[in-house]
Amino acid sequence: MAETDPKSVQDLTNVVQTLLQQMQDKFQTMSDQIIGRNILSTRIDDLEKNIADLMTQAGVEEIEAAPEKAKEGQGS
């Protein structure tokens, strides 16, 4: 029985090492996805801010507000 113990220990060690490697790979993949989403989210936020700034500079907000004021004036 002493001869099978080292093999059993080695098999168990291999299984544990394989499981730990799989867990590490999964955590790394999840971490990469989270980091990627944060970067993408930041880029989208920056893009939305830039669009809003351009619309303000172009006076688009004032143009959109003008028809609402015209509708209010017609109802009176």
C-alpha positions as YAML, in Angstrom:
chain: A
units: angstrom
residues:
- id: 1
  name: MET
  ca: [0.00, 0.00, 0.00]
- id: 2
  name: ALA
  ca: [2.93, 2.32, 0.59]
- id: 3
  name: GLU
  ca: [3.72, 2.09, -3.15]
- id: 4
  name: THR
  ca: [0.31, 3.44, -4.18]
- id: 5
  name: ASP
  ca: [0.36, 6.35, -1.76]
- id: 6
  name: PRO
  ca: [2.95, 8.43, -3.67]
- id: 7
  name: LYS
  ca: [1.02, 7.90, -6.90]
- id: 8
  name: SER
  ca: [-2.25, 8.91, -5.20]
- id: 9
  name: VAL
  ca: [-0.57, 11.97, -3.75]
- id: 10
  name: GLN
  ca: [0.87, 12.88, -7.14]
- id: 11
  name: ASP
  ca: [-2.52, 12.38, -8.83]
- id: 12
  name: LEU
  ca: [-4.22, 14.53, -6.22]
- id: 13
  name: THR
  ca: [-1.54, 17.20, -6.62]
- id: 14
  name: ASN
  ca: [-2.04, 17.21, -10.38]
- id: 15
  name: VAL
  ca: [-5.81, 17.54, -10.03]
- id: 16
  name: VAL
  ca: [-5.48, 20.42, -7.56]
- id: 17
  name: GLN
  ca: [-2.93, 22.19, -9.76]
- id: 18
  name: THR
  ca: [-5.21, 21.81, -12.78]
- id: 19
  name: LEU
  ca: [-8.21, 23.19, -10.86]
- id: 20
  name: LEU
  ca: [-6.19, 26.12, -9.53]
- id: 21
  name: GLN
  ca: [-4.94, 26.92, -13.03]
- id: 22
  name: GLN
  ca: [-8.49, 26.80, -14.41]
- id: 23
  name: MET
  ca: [-9.70, 29.12, -11.63]
- id: 24
  name: GLN
  ca: [-6.84, 31.53, -12.28]
- id: 25
  name: ASP
  ca: [-7.65, 31.56, -16.00]
- id: 26
  name: LYS
  ca: [-11.34, 32.26, -15.32]
- id: 27
  name: PHE
  ca: [-10.56, 35.06, -12.87]
- id: 28
  name: GLN
  ca: [-8.12, 36.59, -15.34]
- id: 29
  name: THR
  ca: [-10.75, 36.48, -18.10]
- id: 30
  name: MET
  ca: [-13.34, 38.08, -15.83]
- id: 31
  name: SER
  ca: [-10.87, 40.74, -14.73]
- id: 32
  name: ASP
  ca: [-10.01, 41.55, -18.34]
- id: 33
  name: GLN
  ca: [-13.70, 41.84, -19.19]
- id: 34
  name: ILE
  ca: [-14.37, 44.16, -16.25]
- id: 35
  name: ILE
  ca: [-11.41, 46.37, -17.13]
- id: 36
  name: GLY
  ca: [-12.51, 46.42, -20.77]
- id: 37
  name: ARG
  ca: [-16.04, 47.45, -19.81]
- id: 38
  name: ASN
  ca: [-14.76, 50.22, -17.56]
- id: 39
  name: ILE
  ca: [-12.58, 51.58, -20.35]
- id: 40
  name: LEU
  ca: [-15.45, 51.34, -22.84]
- id: 41
  name: SER
  ca: [-17.83, 52.99, -20.37]
- id: 42
  name: THR
  ca: [-15.40, 55.84, -19.82]
- id: 43
  name: ARG
  ca: [-15.00, 56.30, -23.56]
- id: 44
  name: ILE
  ca: [-18.76, 56.35, -24.07]
- id: 45
  name: ASP
  ca: [-19.17, 58.90, -21.27]
- id: 46
  name: ASP
  ca: [-16.47, 61.08, -22.85]
- id: 47
  name: LEU
  ca: [-18.12, 60.78, -26.26]
- id: 48
  name: GLU
  ca: [-21.52, 61.76, -24.85]
- id: 49
  name: LYS
  ca: [-19.98, 64.79, -23.13]
- id: 50
  name: ASN
  ca: [-18.22, 65.83, -26.35]
- id: 51
  name: ILE
  ca: [-21.47, 65.51, -28.32]
- id: 52
  name: ALA
  ca: [-23.32, 67.57, -25.72]
- id: 53
  name: ASP
  ca: [-20.60, 70.24, -25.89]
- id: 54
  name: LEU
  ca: [-20.77, 70.33, -29.69]
- id: 55
  name: MET
  ca: [-24.56, 70.59, -29.60]
- id: 56
  name: THR
  ca: [-24.29, 73.49, -27.15]
- id: 57
  name: GLN
  ca: [-21.71, 75.21, -29.33]
- id: 58
  name: ALA
  ca: [-23.90, 74.71, -32.38]
- id: 59
  name: GLY
  ca: [-26.93, 76.09, -30.57]
- id: 60
  name: VAL
  ca: [-28.89, 72.86, -31.03]
- id: 61
  name: GLU
  ca: [-30.37, 73.09, -27.53]
- id: 62
  name: GLU
  ca: [-31.73, 76.54, -28.29]
- id: 63
  name: ILE
  ca: [-33.26, 75.33, -31.55]
- id: 64
  name: GLU
  ca: [-34.95, 72.41, -29.79]
- id: 65
  name: ALA
  ca: [-36.29, 74.74, -27.09]
- id: 66
  name: ALA
  ca: [-37.70, 77.19, -29.67]
- id: 67
  name: PRO
  ca: [-40.47, 74.87, -31.01]
- id: 68
  name: GLU
  ca: [-41.61, 74.18, -27.47]
- id: 69
  name: LYS
  ca: [-41.90, 77.91, -26.81]
- id: 70
  name: ALA
  ca: [-43.83, 78.31, -30.08]
- id: 71
  name: LYS
  ca: [-46.27, 75.58, -29.01]
- id: 72
  name: GLU
  ca: [-46.77, 77.28, -25.67]
- id: 73
  name: GLY
  ca: [-47.48, 80.57, -27.44]
- id: 74
  name: GLN
  ca: [-50.09, 78.95, -29.71]
- id: 75
  name: GLY
  ca: [-52.01, 77.49, -26.79]
- id: 76
  name: SER
  ca: [-52.60, 80.92, -25.19]
...
